[in-house]
Amino acid sequence: MSDRAAVLRAAMDALGSDGTLLLLADYDGTLTRIADDPRDAWLSKRVRDDLSTLAGTERVHVAVLSGRSVDDLQARIGVPGFIYAGCHGLEVEGPGISFRHPAAEARRPTMRDVAATLRRRLAAIPGAVIEAKDLAVTIHYGNVAPEMLERLELEIERTTRERTGLRLLGGRKVVELLPTLGWDKGECALWIRARLRTAGVSTLVTVYLGDDMTDEIAFAALPPDVISVRVGVGPTAARYQLDDVAAVEELIGGMTAALGEVRSCE
C-alpha cells in the first residue's frame, strides 16, 4: 500500500511554520516513467507545473539527482531555480552552485575511451544504447533480446577489466560505469544539504525520492531525519514506499497544495 499520505504528513509536520523543504528526486522511474528508449522519457505537464510552483516557493529547494547528465536534465525539465545533479552527483548546477568533482574531471579522457570501446563492442547487439556523458557511461539494455544479454554482460565486464578505477552500478534496465571515487548519490545529497545550511538555512526538512539500487545507496547514507521514499515494490532501506510514478505525481501535487495553504495563512 502506498505511503503517500504518511509522507506528505511527515514532510508538512516537520516543515512547520518556519522550516525549509529540500525535495530531492531521481528522474527516470521516479518523476517520469521508465521508457523503452531513454530519449522518450519526458516529464508530464502536471509534474513540471507542480515542480515549477514548488521551486518558486520561498522556503522550498528542488533538486533532481540522476544518472543523466546535467545538460540532459536541464533540457528535459527546464524549470529555473532547480538544483540539477547529474552523473550520480559528479556534476551539480543550481542557484549559486557550479560543481564538478575534480577527480572525475581528471578522468574524462578515460570515460570517453570507455564509451568508444563499448560502442564498438556492442554494435552487433541490437537494442543496446550507449550514452556517453563525459563523466560517466550508461548502457541501456531494455530493448536487447534475452538471448543477447549474456554477451552484453561479458562485453561490459571485459571493458571494465581492461581499466582500473571503474565502478559498475546496476539500475532498471541500465548499467552505469563511473570512476571509483567514493562519491555517489548519497554523498551528493549530503553535500547539497550542507551547501544549503552554509547558505543560512537552519531548519531543513529533506525528502528523498528514488526507485533503484543507486537510490538505495543514498537511502543508506542519509541520516534518520531524512524522509526517504522508495518508488516501487521490493525491500528497501527507505522509511516509506510509494507504489509507482503516479503516486509520486499525487505526492508532489499534495505538497504544492499544502504549501499554498501555508502561504495563504502567513
C-alpha positions in Angstrom: 0.0 0.0 0.0 1.3 3.5 -0.9 2.6 5.6 2.0 1.7 8.9 0.1 -0.5 10.4 2.8 2.1 9.5 5.5 5.0 11.0 3.5 3.0 14.2 2.9 2.0 14.4 6.6 5.6 13.8 7.8 7.0 16.4 5.5 4.5 19.1 6.4 4.6 18.3 10.1 8.4 18.6 10.1 8.4 21.7 8.0 6.2 23.6 10.5 5.9 27.3 10.1 9.5 28.4 9.7 11.3 25.5 8.2 12.7 25.0 4.6 11.9 22.0 2.4 14.5 20.3 0.3 12.9 17.9 -2.2 15.4 15.5 -3.8 14.3 13.2 -6.5 15.6 10.8 -9.1 14.4 11.3 -12.6 13.7 8.1 -14.5 11.3 5.8 -12.7 10.6 8.5 -10.1 9.5 11.7 -11.7 8.7 10.1 -15.0 8.0 6.6 -16.1 10.8 4.3 -17.4 10.8 4.5 -21.2 11.9 1.7 -23.6 14.0 4.3 -25.2 15.6 6.7 -22.6 15.2 9.6 -25.1 11.5 9.3 -24.8 11.4 9.9 -21.0 9.8 13.3 -20.6 8.0 14.9 -17.6 4.3 15.2 -17.7 2.9 18.8 -17.8 1.3 18.3 -14.4 4.6 17.3 -12.7 6.5 20.1 -14.4 3.9 22.7 -13.4 3.8 21.5 -9.8 7.6 21.3 -9.5 7.9 24.8 -11.0 5.4 26.1 -8.4 7.5 24.4 -5.6 10.8 25.8 -6.9 9.2 29.2 -7.0 8.2 29.0 -3.3 10.5 30.9 -0.9 11.1 28.1 1.5 11.5 25.3 -0.9 14.5 23.9 -2.8 14.0 21.3 -5.5 16.9 19.1 -6.6 17.0 16.3 -9.3 19.7 13.8 -8.7 20.1 11.4 -11.6 22.4 9.3 -13.7 21.6 11.6 -16.6 23.9 14.5 -17.4 23.1 18.0 -16.1 22.6 19.2 -19.7 20.1 16.4 -20.4 18.2 17.1 -17.1 18.0 20.8 -17.9 16.7 20.2 -21.4 14.1 17.7 -20.2 12.9 19.6 -17.1 13.5 23.2 -18.0 12.5 24.7 -14.7 14.6 27.7 -13.4 15.7 27.6 -9.9 16.3 23.8 -9.7 19.4 22.2 -8.5 20.4 19.8 -11.2 22.8 17.0 -10.1 23.9 14.8 -12.9 26.1 11.7 -13.4 25.1 10.4 -9.9 26.2 13.7 -8.4 29.6 14.1 -10.1 28.3 17.4 -11.6 25.9 19.9 -10.0 24.4 23.2 -11.3 21.9 25.4 -9.5 21.4 28.8 -7.9 24.8 29.8 -6.6 26.2 26.3 -7.3 28.5 25.1 -10.0 30.4 21.9 -9.1 32.4 19.2 -11.0 34.1 16.5 -9.0 37.8 17.3 -9.6 38.9 13.6 -9.7 36.1 12.8 -12.1 37.1 15.8 -14.3 40.6 14.3 -14.5 39.2 11.0 -15.8 37.2 12.5 -18.7 39.6 11.1 -21.3 39.3 7.6 -19.8 35.5 7.7 -19.8 35.4 8.9 -23.4 37.6 5.9 -24.3 35.3 3.5 -22.4 32.3 4.9 -24.3 34.1 4.5 -27.7 35.2 0.9 -26.8 31.6 -0.1 -25.7 30.1 1.4 -28.9 32.4 -0.7 -30.9 31.9 -3.9 -28.9 28.2 -3.7 -28.5 27.5 -2.6 -32.1 26.4 -6.1 -33.0 23.9 -6.3 -30.1 20.6 -4.8 -31.4 18.8 -2.6 -28.9 21.9 -1.7 -26.8 22.2 2.1 -26.4 25.4 3.6 -25.2 25.0 7.0 -23.6 28.3 8.9 -23.1 28.2 11.7 -20.6 32.0 12.5 -20.3 32.0 11.8 -16.5 30.1 8.5 -16.8 28.8 6.0 -19.4 25.4 4.4 -19.3 24.4 1.2 -21.2 20.7 0.9 -21.7 19.5 -2.6 -22.5 15.8 -2.5 -22.2 15.4 -3.4 -25.9 18.0 -6.1 -26.0 16.7 -9.6 -26.7 17.0 -12.0 -23.8 19.4 -14.3 -25.7 21.8 -11.4 -26.2 22.0 -10.3 -22.6 24.8 -12.7 -21.7 27.0 -11.4 -24.5 26.3 -7.8 -23.5 27.3 -8.6 -19.9 30.5 -10.3 -21.0 31.5 -7.3 -23.2 30.8 -4.9 -20.3 32.9 -7.0 -17.9 35.7 -7.2 -20.4 35.8 -3.5 -20.9 35.9 -2.8 -17.1 38.6 -5.4 -16.5 40.9 -3.7 -19.0 40.9 -0.5 -17.0 41.4 0.3 -13.3 39.3 2.6 -11.2 35.9 1.9 -12.8 32.8 1.3 -10.8 29.8 -0.6 -12.1 26.3 0.2 -10.9 23.1 -1.7 -11.9 19.8 0.0 -12.4 16.5 -0.6 -14.0 17.4 -1.9 -17.5 20.7 0.1 -17.3 24.3 -0.4 -16.3 26.3 2.6 -15.2 30.1 2.9 -15.4 31.6 5.6 -13.3 35.1 6.4 -11.9 35.7 4.9 -8.5 35.9 8.0 -6.3 34.0 7.3 -3.1 31.3 9.6 -4.3 27.7 8.7 -5.1 24.1 9.9 -4.9 24.2 9.7 -1.1 27.4 11.8 -0.8 26.0 14.3 -3.3 22.7 14.6 -1.3 24.6 15.2 1.9 26.8 17.8 0.0 23.7 19.7 -1.2 22.2 19.7 2.3 25.5 21.1 3.7 25.6 23.8 1.0 22.1 25.0 1.8 22.9 25.1 5.5 26.1 27.0 4.8 23.9 29.5 2.9 21.9 30.2 6.0 19.2 27.5 6.0 18.7 26.4 9.6 15.7 24.1 9.8 16.0 21.9 6.7 13.4 19.2 6.1 14.7 16.8 3.4 12.5 14.4 1.3 14.4 12.0 -1.0 12.5 10.1 -3.7 14.2 7.3 -5.7 13.4 4.0 -7.4 16.5 1.8 -7.9 19.7 0.5 -6.4 21.6 3.7 -6.9 19.0 5.4 -4.7 19.2 2.6 -2.2 22.9 3.7 -1.7 21.6 7.1 -0.9 18.9 5.9 1.5 21.6 4.0 3.5 23.9 7.0 3.6 21.3 9.7 4.7 20.7 10.4 8.3 17.5 9.2 10.1 15.8 12.6 9.9 15.6 12.4 6.1 12.1 11.4 4.8 13.4 8.7 2.4 10.9 7.2 -0.1 11.3 4.2 -2.3 9.2 4.3 -5.5 8.1 0.8 -6.4 7.9 -2.6 -4.6 10.6 -4.6 -3.0 12.9 -4.5 0.1 14.3 -1.1 0.8 16.3 1.0 3.3 13.8 3.9 2.8 11.4 4.8 5.6 8.4 4.9 3.2 7.3 3.4 -0.1 5.1 4.6 -3.0 3.6 2.2 -5.5 4.7 4.0 -8.7 5.3 7.2 -10.6 1.5 8.0 -10.4 1.8 8.1 -6.6 4.8 10.4 -6.9 2.7 12.7 -9.0 0.0 12.8 -6.4 2.5 13.4 -3.6 4.1 16.4 -5.4 0.7 17.8 -6.2 -0.2 17.4 -2.5 2.9 19.2 -1.4 2.2 22.0 -3.8 -1.4 22.4 -2.5 -0.3 22.1 1.2 2.5 24.7 0.8 0.0 27.0 -0.9 -2.3 26.7 2.1 0.6 27.5 4.4 1.5 30.6 2.4 -2.1 31.9 2.4 -2.1 31.7 6.2 1.1 33.5 6.7 
